[in-house]
Amino acid sequence: MSHQLSVMGIRMKVLVIMGSPRKSGNSYRITKRIEEKMKELDPSLEFVYLFLRDSHLELCQGCGLCLNHGENRCPLRDDRKDLEKQMLDSNGVIFVSPVYAMNVTAIMKNFLDRFAYTLHRPRFFDQHALIVCTTGAVGLKEAIDRLSVIKFAGFNLVHSAGFVTPASCVSRKSKNIIDSDILNAANRFYSAMVAREPAPPGLINLIAFRSQQAAFALSHEYHLSDCDYLYFQEKGWLDEKRQYYIDAKVNPLKGFVSLIIGKWVRRSMVKELQGVPWYPFASRVEK
């Protein structure tokens, strides 16, 4: 396959977003080994490492301006635009974080917060993604779950790999498991990048699309924020005949279920906007 890519003149780029505050820890070493395995499949692969600890990315202030009025209204002036461009210019992105207190690191969580607007206005449909998390003992599921939110930004999440790397000596059996998981992650990620085919969206993704269709159309009808509405309108995503953000194979049953849920979301939001409290849009809790 690598020979075919060379003939076609295609050079694929992988961006590694490193959420560890350490530059030579287990997370970095595991990721470098995945890189080595992928380059065995295709030596022409280009890997670029972006260490969040060295990036100028201010702490999210939670003002909501990026969500309600567009990311250009963010009051923080830092490297966010450059980071987004680097992701868009890549064929694949590897999101890496060790487990700190049963979650991703603070700098990785801030990174996710600063790009929350892409969950409203997805844009990374041409990028495949791989999640890599490491821990000394526990917390892999929690950390991977937090990072998995990237799929709602459009990323084709190919695989999530968790590695237990205790500080004490690793047994031969554990080492063999780690080696096998590294090879599996490298093979799956590379194969997806080469195939370039959009993965069939899961039910959760389809529901997210239909729910956003309903919510953003209503925000326009009721003269609320038009930022998301205009984005969806420009993309042609407000048409009910549209099943998903991009042209992808949609399971008919999942498509039907998501359509029904989208209609239900719309009816529920209308009630709330007309003054009939409905959770989760209700602003008060009944005592």
BELVEN-V654939 format. One record per pair of residues at least 24 apart in sequence whose ideal C-beta (glycine too) atoms are under 6 Angstrom apart, sorted by sequence separation. I is the first residue (numbers start at 0). GAP is how many residues later the second one is. If there is no record, write none. Layout:
I,GAP + I,GAP
This chain:
54,24 + 160,24 + 128,26 + 158,26 + 126,28 + 127,28 + 128,28 + 129,28 + 123,29 + 124,29 + 129,29 + 130,29 + 131,29 + 132,29 + 133,29 + 134,29 + 158,29 + 123,30 + 127,30 + 135,30 + 157,30 + 17,31 + 121,31 + 122,31 + 123,31 + 133,31 + 135,31 + 157,31 + 20,32 + 121,32 + 10,33 + 11,33 + 12,33 + 13,33 + 14,33 + 15,33 + 16,33 + 17,33 + 18,33 + 118,33 + 79,34 + 92,34 + 118,34 + 157,34 + 117,35 + 208,35 + 91,36 + 92,36 + 93,36 + 94,36 + 95,36 + 96,36 + 97,36 + 98,36 + 208,36 + 89,37 + 101,37 + 102,39 + 103,39 + 1,40 + 98,40 + 101,40 + 102,40 + 103,42 + 155,43 + 200,43 + 98,44 + 70,46 + 96,46 + 200,47 + 197,48 + 205,48 + 209,48 + 213,48 + 199,49 + 209,49 + 212,49 + 66,50 + 197,50 + 58,51 + 65,51 + 202,51 + 206,51 + 210,51 + 213,51 + 217,51 + 221,51 + 94,52 + 205,52 + 209,52 + 213,52 + 59,53 + 66,53 + 59,54 + 206,54 + 210,54 + 51,55 + 151,56 + 51,59 + 129,59 + 127,64 + 30,65 + 127,65 + 26,69 + 14,71 + 26,71 + 14,75 + 12,77 + 18,77 + 12,78 + 13,78 + 14,78 + 15,78 + 16,78 + 17,78 + 18,78 + 19,78 + 11,79 + 18,86 + 18,88 + 18,89 + 30,101 + 91,101 + 90,102 + 29,104 + 26,107 + 25,108 + 119,108 + 120,110 + 124,121 + 121,123 + 29,133 + 25,139 + 36,146 + 33,148 + 37,148 + 32,149 + 36,149 + 40,149 + 33,151 + 33,152 + 37,152 + 67,157 + 69,157 + 68,158 + 11,181 + 0,193
